Amino acid sequence: MDPKEQPGSSSLRQPDYWWHRARAELLQVVFGPFLGTPRRTLDVGSADAPSVAWMRGEHTHVMLDLFPDGLLPGEGVCGSAMALPFVDEAFDVVAAFDVVEHCEDDTVAVSELARVLAPGGRMMLSVPAYQWAWSDHDVLAGHHRRYTTRRLDRLVEGAGLTVARSTYAFAAVFPLFLAERAHRRFRGSAAQSDSRLPPVSPRADRILMGLSGLDRRLLRKTNLPFGSSVFMAAVKPEH
């Protein structure tokens, strides 16, 4: 298979790409306070396992993905977010980072995540932002939609959860994101056959990581009003 067409997350093909490293740091800043001291955690979409090392601990950590390449032996389960192979209320924390947008019916996917979450448990989600930013990248990545904070909040509240935090992320690099999307639209059909992430020089890598560091500092204190991703944490009410 052509590596450009390999299924699963791009983090499997380019784990050191700046966006994956920056996202791991931003996820930890936003969601770390919601992790608590769980007995069992579930990471749905574990092809992105490098992004969630901070979720690990002495508790039981279960990874689920459609594709086996990103799963660790003894911890990984092949399965779909649309029909999770777990009993009700099995986990204290359920995470799905850049997963829900891949599901044809996001209502079903979030309902499944809520089903396996114990009362008082925490759900942690990240998704791409803004439907107007749709491009060939989304098509090649297998996305069905992009989100605003309001759209994601409504989706999760519809599953019976209470939103605890909802924010955008990657705000500092947002002007570059806009330029990249404009470039993709300008290229049009020429971009359709190439799913690789844009190459980044070592100098650009340092700049991008530095800008993402500004996001980290701000997200420790406040929510961000815009950005190319949406991060949301929610709590399942007690019975």
DRENDO-1510 file (C-alpha; in Angstrom, 1 decimal, always signed):
<recs>
REC; n; res; u; v; w
REC; 1; MET; +0.0; +0.0; +0.0 .
REC; 2; ASP; +1.2; +3.5; -0.8 .
REC; 3; PRO; +2.1; +5.1; +2.6 .
REC; 4; LYS; +0.2; +8.2; +1.5 .
REC; 5; GLU; -3.0; +6.0; +1.5 .
REC; 6; GLN; -2.3; +4.1; +4.7 .
REC; 7; PRO; -5.5; +4.0; +6.9 .
REC; 8; GLY; -5.5; +5.3; +10.4 .
REC; 9; SER; -4.1; +8.4; +12.0 .
REC; 10; SER; -1.3; +10.4; +10.4 .
REC; 11; SER; +0.4; +10.2; +13.7 .
REC; 12; LEU; +1.4; +6.6; +12.8 .
REC; 13; ARG; +3.2; +7.8; +9.7 .
REC; 14; GLN; +4.6; +11.0; +11.1 .
REC; 15; PRO; +4.6; +10.8; +14.9 .
REC; 16; ASP; +7.2; +13.6; +15.3 .
REC; 17; TYR; +5.3; +16.1; +13.2 .
REC; 18; TRP; +4.9; +19.4; +15.1 .
REC; 19; TRP; +1.1; +19.3; +15.2 .
REC; 20; HIS; +1.0; +15.9; +16.9 .
REC; 21; ARG; +3.6; +17.0; +19.5 .
REC; 22; ALA; +1.8; +20.3; +20.1 .
REC; 23; ARG; -1.6; +18.6; +20.4 .
REC; 24; ALA; -0.3; +16.2; +23.0 .
REC; 25; GLU; +0.8; +19.1; +25.1 .
REC; 26; LEU; -2.4; +21.1; +24.7 .
REC; 27; LEU; -4.5; +18.0; +25.5 .
REC; 28; GLN; -2.7; +17.5; +28.7 .
REC; 29; VAL; -3.1; +21.2; +29.8 .
REC; 30; VAL; -6.8; +21.2; +29.1 .
REC; 31; PHE; -7.8; +17.7; +30.2 .
REC; 32; GLY; -5.2; +16.9; +32.8 .
REC; 33; PRO; -7.3; +18.5; +35.6 .
REC; 34; PHE; -10.3; +16.3; +34.6 .
REC; 35; LEU; -8.4; +13.0; +34.7 .
REC; 36; GLY; -8.6; +12.7; +38.5 .
REC; 37; THR; -7.8; +9.3; +40.0 .
REC; 38; PRO; -9.8; +6.9; +37.8 .
REC; 39; ARG; -9.9; +3.1; +38.1 .
REC; 40; ARG; -10.4; +2.5; +34.4 .
REC; 41; THR; -9.9; +4.8; +31.4 .
REC; 42; LEU; -10.8; +4.3; +27.7 .
REC; 43; ASP; -9.0; +6.0; +24.9 .
REC; 44; VAL; -11.1; +5.7; +21.7 .
REC; 45; GLY; -9.1; +6.2; +18.5 .
REC; 46; SER; -5.8; +4.9; +20.0 .
REC; 47; ALA; -3.9; +5.2; +16.8 .
REC; 48; ASP; -3.1; +8.6; +18.5 .
REC; 49; ALA; -1.7; +6.8; +21.5 .
REC; 50; PRO; +1.5; +9.1; +21.5 .
REC; 51; SER; -0.9; +12.0; +22.3 .
REC; 52; VAL; -2.3; +10.5; +25.4 .
REC; 53; ALA; +0.7; +9.2; +27.4 .
REC; 54; TRP; -0.3; +11.7; +30.1 .
REC; 55; MET; -3.5; +9.6; +30.7 .
REC; 56; ARG; -1.6; +6.6; +31.8 .
REC; 57; GLY; -1.0; +5.7; +35.5 .
REC; 58; GLU; -1.5; +2.8; +37.8 .
REC; 59; HIS; -5.2; +2.4; +36.7 .
REC; 60; THR; -6.4; +0.2; +33.9 .
REC; 61; HIS; -6.1; +1.9; +30.6 .
REC; 62; VAL; -7.9; +0.4; +27.6 .
REC; 63; MET; -7.2; +1.5; +24.0 .
REC; 64; LEU; -9.7; +1.0; +21.1 .
REC; 65; ASP; -9.2; +1.7; +17.4 .
REC; 66; LEU; -10.5; +0.5; +14.1 .
REC; 67; PHE; -6.9; -0.2; +13.0 .
REC; 68; PRO; -4.5; -2.4; +14.9 .
REC; 69; ASP; -1.3; -0.6; +14.0 .
REC; 70; GLY; -1.6; +1.9; +16.8 .
REC; 71; LEU; -2.6; -0.5; +19.5 .
REC; 72; LEU; -0.4; -2.0; +22.2 .
REC; 73; PRO; -0.5; -5.8; +22.8 .
REC; 74; GLY; -2.6; -6.6; +25.9 .
REC; 75; GLU; -4.2; -3.1; +26.0 .
REC; 76; GLY; -5.7; -2.7; +22.6 .
REC; 77; VAL; -9.1; -3.6; +21.3 .
REC; 78; CYS; -10.1; -3.4; +17.7 .
REC; 79; GLY; -13.6; -1.9; +17.4 .
REC; 80; SER; -15.8; +1.0; +16.4 .
REC; 81; ALA; -16.8; +4.1; +18.3 .
REC; 82; MET; -20.3; +3.5; +16.8 .
REC; 83; ALA; -20.7; +0.2; +18.7 .
REC; 84; LEU; -18.3; +0.0; +21.6 .
REC; 85; PRO; -17.7; -3.6; +22.8 .
REC; 86; PHE; -18.0; -2.7; +26.5 .
REC; 87; VAL; -20.7; -3.0; +29.1 .
REC; 88; ASP; -22.6; +0.1; +30.4 .
REC; 89; GLU; -20.8; +2.4; +32.8 .
REC; 90; ALA; -17.5; +0.5; +32.6 .
REC; 91; PHE; -15.1; +3.5; +32.6 .
REC; 92; ASP; -14.4; +6.5; +34.8 .
REC; 93; VAL; -12.9; +8.5; +32.0 .
REC; 94; VAL; -13.6; +8.2; +28.3 .
REC; 95; ALA; -11.5; +10.1; +25.7 .
REC; 96; ALA; -11.9; +10.4; +22.0 .
REC; 97; PHE; -9.4; +12.8; +20.4 .
REC; 98; ASP; -10.1; +13.7; +16.8 .
REC; 99; VAL; -12.5; +10.7; +16.4 .
REC; 100; VAL; -16.1; +11.9; +16.4 .
REC; 101; GLU; -15.7; +13.8; +13.1 .
REC; 102; HIS; -14.8; +10.5; +11.5 .
REC; 103; CYS; -18.2; +9.0; +12.5 .
REC; 104; GLU; -21.0; +9.2; +10.0 .
REC; 105; ASP; -23.5; +9.7; +12.8 .
REC; 106; ASP; -21.9; +11.6; +15.6 .
REC; 107; THR; -25.0; +11.4; +17.8 .
REC; 108; VAL; -24.6; +7.6; +17.9 .
REC; 109; ALA; -20.9; +7.9; +18.6 .
REC; 110; VAL; -21.3; +10.3; +21.5 .
REC; 111; SER; -24.2; +8.3; +22.9 .
REC; 112; GLU; -21.9; +5.2; +22.9 .
REC; 113; LEU; -19.2; +7.1; +24.7 .
REC; 114; ALA; -21.7; +8.3; +27.3 .
REC; 115; ARG; -23.2; +4.7; +27.6 .
REC; 116; VAL; -19.9; +3.2; +28.8 .
REC; 117; LEU; -19.1; +6.1; +31.1 .
REC; 118; ALA; -19.8; +5.7; +34.8 .
REC; 119; PRO; -22.0; +8.2; +36.7 .
REC; 120; GLY; -19.7; +11.1; +37.7 .
REC; 121; GLY; -17.3; +10.1; +35.0 .
REC; 122; ARG; -15.6; +12.5; +32.6 .
REC; 123; MET; -15.7; +12.6; +28.8 .
REC; 124; MET; -12.9; +14.3; +26.9 .
REC; 125; LEU; -13.2; +15.2; +23.2 .
REC; 126; SER; -11.3; +17.0; +20.6 .
REC; 127; VAL; -12.5; +17.8; +17.0 .
REC; 128; PRO; -11.5; +20.0; +14.1 .
REC; 129; ALA; -13.1; +23.5; +14.1 .
REC; 130; TYR; -15.3; +25.4; +11.6 .
REC; 131; GLN; -17.3; +23.9; +8.8 .
REC; 132; TRP; -16.2; +26.8; +6.6 .
REC; 133; ALA; -12.6; +25.6; +6.9 .
REC; 134; TRP; -13.6; +22.3; +5.1 .
REC; 135; SER; -11.0; +21.3; +2.5 .
REC; 136; ASP; -9.6; +18.4; +0.6 .
REC; 137; HIS; -7.6; +17.6; +3.7 .
REC; 138; ASP; -10.9; +16.7; +5.5 .
REC; 139; VAL; -12.0; +14.5; +2.6 .
REC; 140; LEU; -8.7; +12.6; +2.5 .
REC; 141; ALA; -8.7; +12.3; +6.3 .
REC; 142; GLY; -12.2; +10.7; +6.3 .
REC; 143; HIS; -14.0; +13.5; +8.1 .
REC; 144; HIS; -17.7; +14.0; +7.9 .
REC; 145; ARG; -17.9; +17.4; +9.5 .
REC; 146; ARG; -16.1; +20.1; +11.5 .
REC; 147; TYR; -17.4; +21.8; +14.6 .
REC; 148; THR; -17.8; +25.0; +16.7 .
REC; 149; THR; -17.8; +24.9; +20.5 .
REC; 150; ARG; -21.6; +25.4; +20.4 .
REC; 151; ARG; -22.2; +22.6; +18.0 .
REC; 152; LEU; -20.1; +20.1; +20.1 .
REC; 153; ASP; -21.6; +21.3; +23.3 .
REC; 154; ARG; -25.2; +20.7; +22.0 .
REC; 155; LEU; -24.1; +17.2; +20.8 .
REC; 156; VAL; -22.7; +16.2; +24.2 .
REC; 157; GLU; -25.6; +17.8; +26.2 .
REC; 158; GLY; -28.0; +15.8; +24.0 .
REC; 159; ALA; -26.3; +12.6; +25.3 .
REC; 160; GLY; -27.2; +13.7; +28.8 .
REC; 161; LEU; -23.8; +15.0; +29.9 .
REC; 162; THR; -23.0; +18.4; +31.5 .
REC; 163; VAL; -20.2; +20.4; +29.8 .
REC; 164; ALA; -17.5; +21.4; +32.2 .
REC; 165; ARG; -15.1; +23.1; +29.8 .
REC; 166; SER; -15.3; +24.0; +26.1 .
REC; 167; THR; -12.6; +25.9; +24.3 .
REC; 168; TYR; -10.8; +26.3; +21.0 .
REC; 169; ALA; -7.2; +25.4; +20.6 .
REC; 170; PHE; -4.3; +26.2; +18.2 .
REC; 171; ALA; -5.2; +29.9; +18.3 .
REC; 172; ALA; -1.7; +31.2; +18.1 .
REC; 173; VAL; -1.1; +29.4; +14.8 .
REC; 174; PHE; -4.6; +30.2; +13.5 .
REC; 175; PRO; -3.5; +32.8; +10.9 .
REC; 176; LEU; -1.2; +30.1; +9.4 .
REC; 177; PHE; -4.1; +27.7; +9.4 .
REC; 178; LEU; -6.2; +30.2; +7.4 .
REC; 179; ALA; -3.4; +30.7; +4.9 .
REC; 180; GLU; -2.9; +27.0; +4.5 .
REC; 181; ARG; -6.6; +26.4; +3.8 .
REC; 182; ALA; -6.7; +29.3; +1.3 .
REC; 183; HIS; -3.7; +27.7; -0.4 .
REC; 184; ARG; -5.5; +24.4; -0.6 .
REC; 185; ARG; -8.6; +26.0; -2.2 .
REC; 186; PHE; -6.4; +27.8; -4.7 .
REC; 187; ARG; -4.7; +24.5; -5.7 .
REC; 188; GLY; -8.1; +22.9; -6.0 .
REC; 189; SER; -8.0; +19.4; -7.6 .
REC; 190; ALA; -4.2; +19.4; -7.6 .
REC; 191; ALA; -4.3; +18.7; -3.9 .
REC; 192; GLN; -6.8; +15.9; -4.0 .
REC; 193; SER; -4.3; +13.1; -4.5 .
REC; 194; ASP; -1.8; +14.0; -1.7 .
REC; 195; SER; -2.7; +13.3; +1.9 .
REC; 196; ARG; +0.7; +13.9; +3.3 .
REC; 197; LEU; +1.1; +16.6; +6.0 .
REC; 198; PRO; +2.8; +19.8; +4.7 .
REC; 199; PRO; +6.6; +19.6; +5.1 .
REC; 200; VAL; +8.0; +21.8; +7.9 .
REC; 201; SER; +11.6; +22.9; +8.2 .
REC; 202; PRO; +13.5; +22.6; +11.6 .
REC; 203; ARG; +13.2; +26.4; +11.9 .
REC; 204; ALA; +9.5; +26.4; +11.1 .
REC; 205; ASP; +9.0; +23.6; +13.6 .
REC; 206; ARG; +10.6; +25.7; +16.4 .
REC; 207; ILE; +8.4; +28.6; +15.5 .
REC; 208; LEU; +5.2; +26.6; +15.4 .
REC; 209; MET; +6.0; +24.8; +18.7 .
REC; 210; GLY; +6.8; +28.2; +20.2 .
REC; 211; LEU; +3.4; +29.6; +19.1 .
REC; 212; SER; +1.7; +26.5; +20.5 .
REC; 213; GLY; +3.5; +27.2; +23.8 .
REC; 214; LEU; +1.6; +30.5; +23.9 .
REC; 215; ASP; -1.7; +28.5; +23.7 .
REC; 216; ARG; -0.5; +26.3; +26.5 .
REC; 217; ARG; +0.1; +29.2; +28.8 .
REC; 218; LEU; -3.2; +30.8; +28.0 .
REC; 219; LEU; -5.2; +27.6; +28.3 .
REC; 220; ARG; -4.0; +27.1; +31.8 .
REC; 221; LYS; -5.9; +30.2; +32.8 .
REC; 222; THR; -8.8; +30.7; +30.3 .
REC; 223; ASN; -10.6; +29.4; +27.2 .
REC; 224; LEU; -9.7; +30.6; +23.8 .
REC; 225; PRO; -12.2; +32.3; +21.5 .
REC; 226; PHE; -11.0; +30.8; +18.2 .
REC; 227; GLY; -8.6; +28.1; +16.9 .
REC; 228; SER; -8.5; +25.2; +14.4 .
REC; 229; SER; -9.5; +22.6; +17.0 .
REC; 230; VAL; -12.3; +22.4; +19.7 .
REC; 231; PHE; -11.5; +20.7; +23.1 .
REC; 232; MET; -14.4; +19.8; +25.4 .
REC; 233; ALA; -14.7; +18.1; +28.8 .
REC; 234; ALA; -18.0; +17.0; +30.2 .
REC; 235; VAL; -19.3; +15.1; +33.2 .
REC; 236; LYS; -22.0; +12.4; +33.4 .
REC; 237; PRO; -24.5; +13.2; +36.1 .
REC; 238; GLU; -24.7; +10.9; +39.1 .
REC; 239; HIS; -27.8; +8.7; +39.3 .
</recs>
